[in-house]
Structure formats: C-alpha cells, structure tokens
C-alpha cells in the first residue's frame, strides 16, 4: 500500500518481473547471510532457532499455513540478525516485506501441506549445516529451498488476480 497526503491510500501493483527481480536480490542477500553465519557457528548456540524449528514442525503437521509462514519469515530474519551486519539486515527486511504477501499466498496455494513440511526440513538441514560450520552444505540447502520458493511465487504471480502488493 502507498499513502499519499490529501489523496488517499493506493494498493501497490507489482509486476511478475518486478517480483522476480526482488526475489533475485533477496536470494543474493540470503547467500551472504548464510555465508556469514557459517563463519561463526557459535552464534547459533543461543539463537532460539531450535525452538522455532520445533514449533514450525508442529504447525506444518497441522497444515497451519499462516503460522508456518510467520515462522518461516522469523527463521530467515533471525539468520539475518545473526549475520552481524545492520545494513544487510535492513536491506533484507525491506525486500522480504515487499514479497511477504506473495510468499504467504504461494504457501497457501498448495493443495496440501507438503510444501510446509519441505520448508521446515530445509530449515532444519540448513541449521544443522550452519551449526557444523559447513558453508557449502548450507548454501546447497539454501539453493534448493530458494528454487522451490521461487517456483511457488511464480505460480501465484501467473494468476492475474494475485498481482497486488
């Protein structure tokens, strides 16, 4: 939404190409985040991520799309916080906010909860790789995770009624 003084509130229209461009930048930021966290795996000790992942697993089993989406966002944002770069964190948050509605719709558009469970498994695998300090493995998991997320996004964007942000 966009608010203009003395004119009102307007719904922002985002094109599929713009969303794809934003997603591409977000992916690059996620790679940087994972690379930075993998260098200091000790930062994960008191991160709260194991509890978050446990909760996400329960919500996925219940097919709670909204709850899983919220925890998905929290997982990635927490990693961005742990990366230790405020500029990176703020830039990441801005891009995620722009795509948030689409990403939630993409998860909800699945006819079953398999995408939720797959996402949680990806997060668990990424977390394990990061705790081990295994940057290569963590980036491999991230690559597959992002590709699936992007496919879901493109599916949502291909429907004309879903191009409002």
N, C-alpha and C positions, 0 to 999 in steps of 0.2 A: 504494500500500500504506500501511497505517496500523499502527503498532506500539503496543500498549497494554501497559504494565507488568503482569506477572503474568497476562495474558490471552492474549497471542499476537499474531500478525500477521494482519491482515484486508485483504482486497482491497477497494479503494475502488470503489464503484459510482458512476458518473457518468451522469446522465440526458442524453438528447439536448438538452434545453432548457438544462441547465447548461453543456454543452459549447458550445452556440451562444452563450450569454451570455459565456463566457470568450473565445470567438473574436471576438465583437464588441468586447470591451475590447482584446484583442490588436491588432485592426485599428486601433483609435484610437491605440494606442501606436506602431504601425508608421508611421502617418501623421505623428506627431510626430517620430519618429526620422528619417524621410526629409526632412521639412521642415528639421530642424536640420542635417543633414549637407549639404543643398543650399546652406545659407548659407555653409558653409566647405568648398568642394570641394577645397581644398588638403590637407585631412586625409586624402584618399584616395590621395595620392601614394605613401606607404609602407605602405599598409594591408594588403598581401598579398592583396587581393581579386582582382586579375587572375590570379594563380596558382591561387587557389581556384576561380575560374570555369573556368579551363582544365582543371583536374582534374575538375571536375563534368561538363564537356562530354564528357570521355573516359569517365567512369563511366556517363553517360547512354547513350552509344553502345554500351556493353557491357550495358545493361539491368541495372546493378547498383543495385537499389532501396535496399538498406541503405546503401551507400556514398554514393549521391546524397542520401538523407535526411540523413545526417550532415553533408554539405557544405551542404545547404540550411539546416540549423539554424545552422551556422557562419557562413554568409553573413549571415543576418539578425542574428545575435548580434554579429558584427563591426560591422555598421552601428550597432547599439545602443550599442556601446562608443564608436564614433566620434562619436556624438551628444553626448558630453561631459556627461552628466547621470547621476550614480550612482543616484539614486532611480529614474529611468526605466529604467536598465539592470537593476537588481534586480527591479523590478516586472515588466519584460518577461520576464526569465529564469524567474520563478516561474510566470507564465502559460504560457509555452512548455513548461515541464516538465509542467504539468498536461495539456496537449494532445499531448505528444510521441508517446505510444503510438498515439493515434488518427491522427495525421498520418502516421506511418510506415505504419500499416495502410492508410490511404487511398491512399498512393502504391503500395503493394504490391498493392492490389486491382485495379489496372488490368490488363487483359489484355495490354497491350503497353507499351512504354517511351515512348510518345508524351508522356505526362504528365511524364516526367522531362526529356525534351528541351525541352518547352514551358516548364517551370520554369526550366531553365538559360538559355534565350533571354530569358525575363522578367528574370532576374537580370542578364544581360549588358546588356539595354536599360536597366534601372534604373541600373546602374553608370555607363553612358555618359551618361545624363541627369544624374546626380549630378556626374560629373566636369565636365560643361558648366555646372553650377550651375543647371540647368533644373528648378526645383522642380515646375512644372506638369506637365512631361512625366514626371518621376519618379513623381509622385503618380498620374498616369494609368496608368502601367505597374503600379504597386502595386495600384491598384483592380482591374484585370483579374486580376492574379496572385492577389490575396486571394479574389476571387469564385470562381475555379477551385478554389482550395484548400478553400474552404468547401463547395463542391459535393461534392468528394471526401469531405470529412469527413461531410457529411450522408448520403452513400451508405453509408459504413461504419457510421454510427450507426443506420441504418434496419434493420440486421441485429441481432436480439436477442442473438446470441452475442458481439457486439463492444462491449458496453457496460461493460466492466471497465477501470478505470484503476488 
